[in-house]
């Protein structure tokens, strides 16, 4: 990986995926609910922990557990941890939960940010529902050869395309 690629800041999707993978590795179950499943247990030095009443955490709850932002309220804490506006992560919540976007978020100036977050949430929901063991297995894997992230239970799309091309060339040569 080039030095420029290593210096790039992580995108909100990368932060969320990394957090989900991290909580899955420690045995925390992940759901697609809008409820984060976490609470801030201290206001002096904010500490985010699992809500004892919740059986699972949402992907955004996973972000709060792993990133431990210094805000004590959920919306500003997520905005800080993800580096996005509150509108983006609200859209993400609706998309991940499989719910239609709140009409109040569908008006300018929030519409564009909420829409982008909504589509990211829809993608995360698809990953979570793809048959991945949500207790232990990571959602995504990175192809060592191409550096491409892909669903963990599937082959790298670039590797797959290369195999198809090789098969086509070998059948053409016969």
Buried (B, 14 or more C-beta within 10 A) or exposed (E): EEEEEEEEEEEBBEBBBBBBBBBBEEEBBBBBBBBBBBBBEEEEEBEBEBBEEBEBBBBBBBBBBBBBBEBBEBEEBBBBBBEBBBBBBBBBBBBBBBEEBBEEBBEEEBBEBBBBBBBBBBBBBBBBEEEBEBEEBBBBBEBEEEEBBBBBEEEBEBBEEEEEEEEEEEEEEE
